[in-house]
Amino acid sequence: MNHIQLGEKGEQIATDYLRSKGYTILQQNYRASYAEVDIIAKDKDQIIFVEVKTRTYDYFGSPEEFVTRQKQKNISFAASIFCDDIQHLGEIRFDIMAIILKGNSTHIKHIKDAFFPGLA
């Protein structure tokens, strides 16, 4: 499986997981100029912007450690555009879904409030 297929599989696992927890998936792979958000979901009145990181091992660090400050800024930028587009003035949150696929085993770590805009 190449890295694109791995990423797509991880995003599908994350989407299924979020749905199982009662989230509504609003969009996947949302693009705003140079920035992308893997999943935009809704939980009650809160919009959640989710970055999915999928790996087949964690030898060099956990998947969430690879969400760089620049990536956080890009996600925040895209979130701002999305909220403007839908005129959302309520709460938002930035989560990371860290997924490790080892053989037939899947480990999912959902980190809520993983980062805050402007603090990255």
C-alpha positions in Angstrom: 0.0 0.0 0.0 1.5 3.4 -1.0 1.3 6.5 1.2 -1.8 7.9 -0.7 -3.7 4.6 -0.2 -2.6 4.5 3.4 -3.9 8.1 3.9 -7.2 7.4 2.2 -7.7 4.2 4.3 -6.9 6.2 7.5 -9.3 8.9 6.6 -12.1 6.3 6.0 -11.3 4.7 9.4 -11.5 8.2 11.0 -14.7 9.1 9.3 -16.3 5.8 10.3 -15.1 6.3 13.9 -16.5 9.8 14.1 -19.9 8.7 12.7 -20.0 5.9 15.3 -19.5 8.5 18.0 -22.5 10.5 16.7 -20.6 13.2 14.6 -22.1 14.4 11.3 -19.5 14.5 8.5 -19.9 17.8 6.7 -17.0 17.5 4.3 -13.9 15.5 3.5 -10.7 16.9 2.0 -11.9 20.5 2.1 -9.6 22.9 0.2 -9.2 26.6 0.7 -6.4 28.0 -1.5 -3.2 26.2 -0.4 -4.7 24.7 2.8 -6.6 21.4 3.3 -8.6 19.9 6.1 -9.1 16.1 6.0 -12.5 16.0 7.8 -14.9 18.7 8.8 -17.5 17.3 11.2 -20.3 18.6 13.4 -21.0 17.6 17.0 -24.2 19.4 18.2 -23.5 23.0 17.4 -19.7 22.8 17.3 -17.7 22.4 14.0 -14.7 20.2 14.3 -11.7 20.4 11.9 -9.9 17.0 12.0 -6.4 16.3 10.7 -5.8 12.6 10.2 -2.3 11.1 10.4 -1.9 7.4 9.5 1.2 5.4 9.9 2.1 1.7 9.7 4.6 2.1 12.6 5.5 4.5 15.3 9.3 3.9 15.5 10.1 7.6 14.8 7.2 9.1 16.8 3.5 8.9 17.1 1.4 10.0 14.1 0.2 13.2 15.9 3.7 14.4 16.3 3.8 15.0 12.6 1.2 17.7 12.6 3.6 20.6 12.3 3.0 24.2 13.3 2.8 25.1 9.7 0.1 22.4 9.1 -1.8 23.8 12.1 -1.7 27.3 10.6 -2.9 25.9 7.3 -5.8 24.1 8.9 -6.7 27.2 10.9 -6.7 29.2 7.7 -9.0 26.8 5.9 -11.3 26.6 9.0 -11.6 30.4 8.9 -12.6 30.3 5.2 -15.1 27.5 5.8 -16.7 29.3 8.8 -17.0 32.5 6.7 -18.5 30.5 3.8 -21.3 29.0 6.0 -21.5 32.0 8.3 -20.8 29.9 11.4 -20.2 32.1 14.4 -20.3 29.3 17.0 -17.7 27.2 18.6 -15.0 25.3 16.6 -12.5 22.8 17.6 -9.3 21.3 16.1 -8.8 17.6 16.6 -6.2 15.1 15.4 -7.0 11.4 14.6 -3.8 9.4 14.9 -4.1 6.0 13.3 -1.6 3.2 13.3 -2.2 0.2 11.0 0.0 -2.8 11.9 -1.0 -6.0 10.0 -4.6 -6.7 10.9 -4.5 -4.4 13.9 -5.8 -0.8 14.0 -5.0 1.6 16.8 -7.1 4.9 16.8 -6.3 7.8 19.0 -8.7 10.7 18.9 -7.1 13.9 20.3 -9.8 16.5 21.0 -8.7 20.2 21.2 -5.3 19.1 19.8 -4.2 22.7 19.1 -5.6 26.2 19.2 -5.5 28.7 16.4 -3.0 31.5 16.9 -1.0 29.4 19.5 0.7 27.3 16.9 
